[in-house]
Amino acid sequence: MQCTRCQRMIQDDFRFCPHCGTETAPARCPGCGKTTNPDWAACPYCGVALKGAPPRPAAFVPPAAPMPPHPPVHPHPGGTVFGIPVHGRHYSSSAYKRKGFLGRLFSS
């Protein structure tokens, strides 16, 4: 028997090709479904031509689901950072530092 992938000769009773690892599923007749030899030109059970038989359709693999879009990034101050509201006030400004603790505490 010949491997369907690497085309090397392998024994008829092998389940996997020792050269490329492809599983060697037994060939089945498209007419009657009985096991056939890949070298046969026709099925000896029902007479259907095997050499001109259409190839088996590939298994359907559904496409992967698309990734959800990322949330928008806001370049301006405001919104939340790690769930904490941010109002656009920059506390590192020099005016903030000059007010002092009590000035910040009693400011409106």
C-alpha positions in Angstrom: 0.0 0.0 0.0 1.2 3.6 -0.6 0.8 6.4 1.9 -1.6 9.1 0.6 0.6 11.9 1.9 4.2 11.0 1.4 3.7 8.4 -1.4 6.0 5.9 0.3 5.2 2.2 0.3 3.9 0.9 3.7 2.5 -2.4 4.8 -1.3 -3.0 4.2 -2.0 -3.6 7.9 -0.3 -0.3 9.2 -2.7 2.1 10.7 -0.2 5.1 10.6 2.6 5.8 8.1 6.0 5.3 9.8 7.6 8.0 7.6 5.2 10.9 8.0 2.7 9.8 10.7 -0.4 10.2 8.5 -3.3 7.9 9.6 -4.0 5.4 6.9 -7.7 5.0 6.9 -9.0 2.0 5.0 -10.2 2.9 1.5 -14.0 2.5 1.1 -16.0 2.0 -2.0 -18.2 5.0 -2.8 -20.9 2.7 -4.1 -21.3 0.0 -1.5 -19.0 1.2 1.4 -17.0 -2.0 1.7 -13.2 -1.9 2.3 -11.2 -1.8 -0.9 -7.5 -1.8 -1.8 -6.2 1.6 -3.1 -4.6 -0.2 -6.0 -7.9 -1.6 -7.4 -9.4 0.1 -10.4 -12.9 -1.1 -9.6 -14.8 -2.5 -6.6 -15.0 -6.3 -6.8 -18.3 -6.2 -4.8 -20.4 -3.8 -6.8 -18.3 -2.8 -9.8 -18.0 0.9 -9.2 -14.9 2.6 -10.6 -12.4 3.4 -7.9 -9.6 5.2 -9.7 -11.8 8.0 -11.0 -13.8 8.4 -7.8 -13.9 11.9 -6.4 -11.8 12.6 -3.4 -13.3 12.6 0.1 -14.5 16.1 1.1 -12.4 17.7 3.9 -14.0 18.1 7.3 -15.7 21.4 7.8 -13.8 23.7 10.3 -15.8 26.7 11.3 -13.8 30.0 11.2 -12.6 31.4 14.5 -14.7 34.0 16.2 -13.4 37.6 15.7 -11.8 39.2 18.7 -14.0 41.9 20.4 -12.7 45.5 19.8 -10.6 47.1 22.4 -12.2 49.9 24.4 -11.2 53.4 23.2 -8.2 55.1 24.8 -9.0 58.6 25.9 -5.9 60.9 25.4 -7.5 63.8 27.4 -7.9 63.8 31.2 -11.1 62.6 32.6 -12.9 59.3 32.8 -11.6 56.5 35.1 -8.3 54.9 35.7 -8.5 51.5 37.3 -12.1 52.3 38.3 -11.1 55.6 40.1 -12.7 58.8 38.7 -10.2 61.2 37.2 -11.4 64.8 36.6 -8.6 66.3 34.7 -7.0 68.1 37.6 -3.2 67.8 37.7 -2.1 67.6 41.3 1.6 68.0 40.4 1.2 71.6 39.3 3.1 74.3 41.1 -0.1 76.1 42.1 -1.3 73.0 43.9 1.9 72.8 45.8 1.9 76.4 46.8 -1.6 76.3 48.3 -0.5 74.1 51.2 -2.4 71.6 53.1 -5.0 73.9 54.7 -5.5 75.8 51.4 -6.3 72.5 49.7 -8.5 71.4 52.5 -10.8 74.5 52.5 -10.8 75.3 48.8 -14.0 75.0 47.0 
